[in-house]
Amino acid sequence: MNIKIAYDLVDFLEFLGINVAFGISGGFIVPIWQALSRSKKINVIHCRTEVGSVFCALEYSLCHDKIAISFVTAGPGITNSLTGLKTAKLDGARVIFISAITTEYLDGLWGAQETTAINVNALVQDDGQGYLDKVFIIKNEDEYLQARNDIQKLVLSRKHFVIGVFLTTGVQTLTIKKQMLASFHPGLHLTNIISSADVSKLIELLLAKKSLFWLGFGARHANKDIQKIIELTNSAVIATPRGKGIISEFSKASIGTTGIGSIKKRIVEEIIGDSSRVVIVIMGTRLGEFSAFYLQKKFNNVDLFYIGLEADKVRNNLPFNAIVFKSDIQCFTKVLLNALLDKLTHKPAVQYPALRVEFVDYVTKNNNNSAKTLHPVDVMNIIQKVAINENNCYVAAEAGNSFCWASHYLKFFQPGRYRVGTAFGVMGHYACGLVGIAAGNKECAIGIIGDGAMLMVNEVSTAVRYSLPAIWLVMNDSSYNMCRQGLEMLNSDPLDCDIPATDFALFGRALGANGYQVNNSQQLHDVMVEAIKNRNPTVIDIKIDKNVVPPIENRIERIKGLIND
């Protein structure tokens, strides 16, 4: 049986278990687009922006634990995607990015959208840098068949990856003999190299001292075993923003969230207390700036353990005294739990301080506007009640002040339901990626989006086209407000941070979505209840008080340090 490479590639992607492709077509990628569109197993969602297609793919991948495709044309299709690819790589998604290179004999002839092998090879850099983990350039049948084999091996051997597959248009339509694919068992096959003897010291400390677990997104799949360990050791828990909900934030063990919009210094001091009596276990986080604000630097005098497969990449972020286990977290926690159960006879109860991140009282600076705008904390309270407590929706927070309000105030009881980008801090990530979240099980996805990000890039039209239950809550203060407030807090001269008044409800309706404008808490509550019930694409324009400062003190302190350096 003969088959065109474009169709064989799609068969191979189906074989890998892929069921969705986000993208925008163009002349150089038409054969792949046609083959994807005729697939009975892969749902094709044609987006509005190339970068948006990558944001959708990475969010689909991370929220639904599957490989996702992003496809774009050559030239500007690729360059427009780069911010999304960098974010996907840093966030630990599994994305196969498909695009095109132009024919070699046209190189240097100034053809439209010229894309050479040199161009795409430059997207991979040493030491995990760049935009892609691996590039496959395909100009003939042999290169295609080799790439197919190598991709299968890579998918089996790596927990996360962003792969670039670049084909000439001609090779996409080349007819080859159909070949049977080798057996494939999706899922990462890990060899556990940790034994009960390896964790004996940690168990002794957990049973003898106050213990604190610091959890990041990478620990989400081990949440059940971690919960049991925490209960047996009477441990406390803090989480990075992406780790919220791994252990329910409503539990007595939960103290709060680290990173931007994080727990207060006072609480950290109480956590450490007498450092000689504390053991801290960190897993699933790279401890980057927005995840930790380098809180771990305060842990030089405590017993500190770090667990993760990427331990080598995190070494520079760890105190010198850290004991590192380079291990898969699921494997490690299973060994630790079993060894703990074998060892445990009795541990005296440790009364950990009742530390909580509470909703705070506030005073609105601009009292004249109090009847026309909402305080952001009121918005968070309504999201908590309606979206999380009553409907268990996915909630995503855009970069900027939205990130700070949501990470500080919202509480989750399930891992992976809160989506936020701590690695690259990209504006527009969730104005677009919300569609990828909603496209999974077609559960409602709520985006907390700043007006500046919404005006940069969004995929509202895509949600309308495919009837996806995505709801954009636009925090409308007619300003790049984190920038404006940051300048004030840095005692800098004011700069132009204003945005002309925008009617986002009208904007949403113009794109075919439902659109609402709200000016008080009751309106927001009622509109959110209706939007979640109806499950239609919806844009809710929330007029918020621009003078209220979110919990961004640690970010400002960090910037001051950079300026002084």
N, C-alpha and C positions, 0 to 999 in steps of 0.2 A: 504494500500500500504506500502510495506517495502522498506527501503533505507539504504545504508551504511552511517555512520556518515560523512565520508569525503565528500560525495555528498550532504548530507543535509546541511553541513556547507557551501558549495559553493552556494547552493540555498539561504541560509540565507544571505550570503554576497551580492548576487545579489539583494535580497530584500532590503538591506540597500542602494542600488543605486551605488554600487561599480562597476567600469568597467575596472579596470586595476590591474594587479598584477606583481610586479617585484621580481625576486628571483633567487636562485640557488638551485637545488634539491640535494638530497643525500638519502642514504638508509632509514633513519628513517622517511622521509617525502614524500616518493614516492606516497602513496595513495592520499594525498592532492594534490600533483602535477598533478597526473592523472586526478583528479576531476576538478581542475582548467583548465587544458588543454582542457577538453571536454565541458567546459562552452561556451554557445553561446553569453553570454553577457559580460564576463570578458576577456579582452585581456591579455594574458600572455606574458611577456617579460623576457626571460631567460638571465640573466646578466653574467658578468665574475667574479665579486667579491661580496661577501656578503655585505660588507660595501657599495659598489656601489649600490646594490639593494635598500638599505635603503635611500641613498642619492637621488636616482631616485624617490622613493615613496614620500619622503617628499617634493621634488621640484614639483612633479606632484600635490600633495595635495595643496600646497601653491599657485602655479601659476594658477591652474584651479579650486580651491575652491571645492575639492572633497575629499572623503576618498580614500586612496590608500592602497594596500596590499604590504607587503614585506614578502617573505617566504624563509626560509633556513632550513638546517638540524640541528640536535642536535650538542652538543659539540662545535667544532671550528666554525661551522656555526653561532652559537650564539655569541661566543666571538669575532669573526671577525666583527660582526654587531654592537658592542657596541658603537663605536664612532659615527656611523650614528644615532643610537637610541637616544643617548644623545643630538645630534644636533637637531633631529626632535622634541624632547621634549622641548628644549630651544627655538626653532624657532616657536613653536606654530602650528605644522602640525597636521593633522589627519591621523594617520597611524595605521593599524592593522598588527601586526607582528606575523606571524604564524611559529611555530617550533615544536620541539618534546622533550619529556623527555623519558628517558629509563625506562624499567620496574623495579618496586621496588625490586623484588626478585633478580635482578642482581646488586643492589647497593653494592658497596664495593668489587666487584669481579674483578675490573680493566678491565672491558670491554671497547672496543673501543668507544670513543666519549660518555662515560658515562655522563649523565646529570640528576641530581636529582631534586626533588621538592625544596630542600634547595637551590640549585644553582640558580634556576630561581626566587624564592621568594626574594632572596637577591638583585635582580635587581630593586626592589621598596624600596625606603627609605622614612623616614618621612620628612615633610616640603618641599615636592616637589623635593627632591633630587633623585639620582639614575638615572636609564635609562628608566624606564617604569612608567606610571601612575598607571597601574593596571595589575595584572597577573591573568590569568585563567588557572588552572591546571586541565586537563581532563583525568581521568583514567577509567570512566565508563559512562553509559547512563545518569544517574541522574545528574552527574556533567556537562555533556555536555548540557543537557536541561536547567539546571540552568544558565550556562554560557551564553547560547544564550539569555535568558531573560534579564540577567544583562547587557550584551553588548548593547542590544537595548535601555535599559533605559539610559545607560551611553552616548550613541551617541546622544540621544535626549536632555540630560541635560548639556552637556559640549560643549564649543565652540571649544576646541582643546584637543587632547588626543593622547597618544601613548600606545596602549593596546598590551599586550603579550598573545597569545593563544598557550598553549603548550599541545600537545596530545601524549599519547603513540602510537606507531605504531599499536598496536593491536586494540585500540579503534577507530582508523581511519577507520578500515575495519569492525567494529562491525555493524550488521544490527539492525535497530530500526524501529518502526512503524512511518511512516510519519505523522507529525502533522501540522495542519494549523497554519500559523503565524498570529499574531494579526496585526491590521491595523498599518501602519507606515507612518508618515508624516515627511520626512527628513527636516532638518533645525532646528536651535535652537529656542526654544520658550522662550522668555525672558519677564519678567514682569517689566515694567517701573515703578520705584519708585520715579522718579524725576518729580516735578511739576513746573509750571511757577513761583510760589512763591520762589522756591528753587534757581532759577537762577536770581532773580531780582537784587541782589547786583552785580553779574557779568555783567549784562546788563548795569547797571548804570556806571560801570567802563569802559566798552568797549566803551560807548558813550562819556565818559568824558576825556579819556586818550589815549595816544598812545598805541596801542595794538599789541601784537606779538603772533602768534600761532606757537607752536612747535609740529610738527606732526611726529608720528612714524608709523610703518607698520600696527599696530592695528587700525588705523583710516581710512584705505583705503576704506572700504565699506561705509563710511559716507562722501566721498569726495564731492559729489554734494551739500549737505547741508552746509558743511564747506566752500565751495567756495562762496555760497550766503552770509554766515555770514561775511566772510572776505570782500566781496564787500560792504556790508551794513555798516560795521564798519571801513572801510578803513585801515584794519589791514595789517601787514607784516607777512611773513611766513619764518620759517626755518624748515628743515626736517632732520631726522636721515637718514643714508644711505639707510635703507630699506623703508623709507618714501618718497623717491624721486619720484616726479611725482604725488603725491596725489593732490597737487596744481601745475599746470604746472610751471616748472622752467623757462619758457620763459615769465611768467607774471610779471607785475611790482611789484607785492606783494612779489615775491620770492627773498630772500636774499642769501641763500646758504645752505650748508649741514654741519651738526655738526658731531662730532666723528672723527675717524681717517681720515686724509686727509681733515680736516675740514676748515671752514671759519676762518679767521685770528682773533687774539685777538683784533686788532684794530677795526675790524667790530663789535665785541661783545661789546666793550666799547661804540661805537657809537649807537648800538642798545639800550643799557641801558640808556646812557646819564644821564639826571636828573631822577634818579630812582623813585622819587615821582610822576612822570608823566607817568609811564609805568605800564601796566598790561600784564601779560604773562599767556597764556593758554596752558597747555601741555596735549596731549592725544595720546594714542596708542604706548607708548614706556616705557620700564622699566628703561631707562636712564642709561644703563650699560656703561662700559668703552669705548668700540669701537663705541657705538652709540652716546655718549655724552661727553666722557672724563671729566665727572663730571662738565660740564659747569654750571649746575643748582646751584652749590655751590656759584656762583657769584650773585645769585638772592635773597639774603637774605633781601634786602631792597625794594623789589618791591611787588606789589600785584600779587600773584602767585596762580594759580588754576591747579589742576591735575584731570583728568578724566580717569577712566578705571576700569574694573571689577577686575583687579589684584592689586588694589591700596594698599592692605595690604602688598603684596610682595615688593612693591616699596617704602614703607614708609621710609626705611633707606636711600634711595637715594634722598629724598626730603628735601629741607630746612625746618626749623621748622615752618616758616610762611605760608607754603602751605595750602590752603583750598582744601580738597579732596572730590571729588564726586565719590563714588563707584557705577558706573553705566556703562551699555553697552553704547558704544560711539554713535552708531546709534540712540539709544533712546534719549540720552542726547542732541545730536545736533539737533534732530527734535524738542524737547521741546524748546531748546534755540532759534532756528530759528523762531518758531511760536510766542514765547513770545517777541522776538526782533521786529518782524513785527508789533505786537500789540502796542508795546511801542514807536516805532521809529516815530518821527515827523521830526527831523532835527538834523544832527550832523555836526558841522563845519569840513571842510576838514582839515586833518592833512597831511602836506607835509613830509612824511617819507623820510629820506635820501636815495638817489639813490645808494644803496649798491648792488654790484654785485661781484660774483666770476668770474673773467675774465680769459681767456686764457692768459698766461703770456709770455713775451719775455724770451728767454733763451740763454745761451751760453754753447755750448758743451765743456766739459773739454778736451776731447781727440780729437782735431781737425784732427789728422791724420786719424782717423777712420770715419770721417763725411760722406764720400762717400760710406761706406760699412755698416753702421748701421743707424737705424732710432732713432730719439729722441722719447721717449714715448709720449710726448705731440702731436707730429705729428700723432702717432698711434691713440690717443684719438680723434683728430680732424676728422680723416677719419672714425672712428667708429661712431662718432656723425653724420656726413654727410650721410654715406651710410646705416648704420644699423638702426639708430634711425630716423633721419629726413626724409629719402627717403623710408624706408621700415618698420618702427615701429617694429623692431625685439625685441624679448626678449634679454636682455644682462645680462650676469652673470659674476661677477668678483671673481676670486680665492683669497684666503688669501695670504698675502704678499704684495709686492709692487704693484701688479695688482690692489688690493683692493684700495690702496691709489690713484693711478692715476685715476682710473675710478670714484671713489666717488667724487673726487675733481673737475674733469673736465667735466664729461658727464652730460647732462641735459635731463630730461624726461618730457613729457607732459601728461603721462597717468600713473595711479598707477599700481604697480605690475609688470611693464615691466623690472625693474632693480632688479636683484637678487644678494644678497650678504649676507654672514654669519657673523653677528656681535656678536653673543652670544658666540660661541665656537671657532671661528677662525680656522677651520679645513682645512689643506691642502689636496687637492684631492676632496673636496666637490663638486666643479663644474666641475672638470675634469670628474666626474661621473654623477653628478646631471643634467648636461646639457641634457642627454638623457631623463630624466623624464620631463624636460620642453618641449622638442621637441615632446615627445610622446602624448601630450595633444591634441591640435587641429592641430598638424603637422605644426605649424608655425616655421619659422626659429629661432633657438636659437644660440646666439653668446656667446662663452665663452672666457674671457680674462684670460689666464692660464699661470702661471709661469712655466718655464722649470723644476724646482725642483718638483712642484706639479704634472706635467704631467708624470714625471718619477716614482712618488710614486704609483699612481693608476689612472686608467682611464677606460672609457667604450666605447672607439672608436669602438671596434669590435662589441659591442651590437648595436650601431647605424647602422653599416654596415648590420648586420643581418636583421634588421627590416626597413631598408631604411628610417631612420629618418633624418630630415634636421638640424643636429647639426654641428656647425662650431667651431672648436677649434683654437683660435688665440694664438699661443704659444709665449710668450714674452721671447725670447731666449737670455740670456746674459751669459750663461755658468757659472752660479753662484747661490748660495743661497744668492741673492743680498741684501735682507732686513737685513739678519744677518751680511753680510760683511760691509754694509754701517752703520749699527747700531753700530758695534764695533768701527768703525772710529769715529762716532759722540760721542761715550762714552769715546773716548781717550783710548780705550783698546788695548791690543796687538792683532795683527791679528791672526785669526785661519783659519783652512782649510775650506773654503766655496766654493771652485772651483768645477765645474762639467765638466767632459770631454766633448769636443765638440760633440754635438748630432745633427743629421740630422732628424728633426721631420717631414719634408716632406716625406722623405724616410720611416720613421716609420709609418706615416699614410698610405702610399701606401702599405706597407707590411701587414697592417691589412685590406686592401681592400677599404680604403677610398681614396678620392682624396687628393693629397699632393702637396703643393706649398712652395717654399722658396722665400722670398722677402727681398730686401735690400734697397728699397727706397719707397717714398710715392706713386708714380705713380703705381708701381707694386702692392702695397698693395691695393690701390683703385680698380684697374682693377680686381684683383683676388677676392676681396670681392664681387664686383658687380656680377661676374660670379658665385661664389659659392652660393650667395643668389638666383640668377635666376635659377640655376640648382637644388637647394634644395637637394643636395646629401651630405652625411657625408664627411666632409672636414677638413684637418689639414693644417693650414697655419703657417709656421715657419718664425717668424719675428725676424730678427737680430736687437737687440736694443743696444743702448749705455749704458753700465753698469755703467758709471761714473756719470750719471745724478741722482741727489738725489730727490726722490719724496717728497711730503709734509707730512713728518712723524715727525715733530718737537714735537707734543704733545705726541706721543708714546715714543719718546726718553726721554722727560722730565719725563714721568710716570715711565720709567725704572730706571732713575737716582734716583727718589724718593724711589723706592723699594730697590735699592742698598744701599742708605744712611740709610734706615730704619734698 
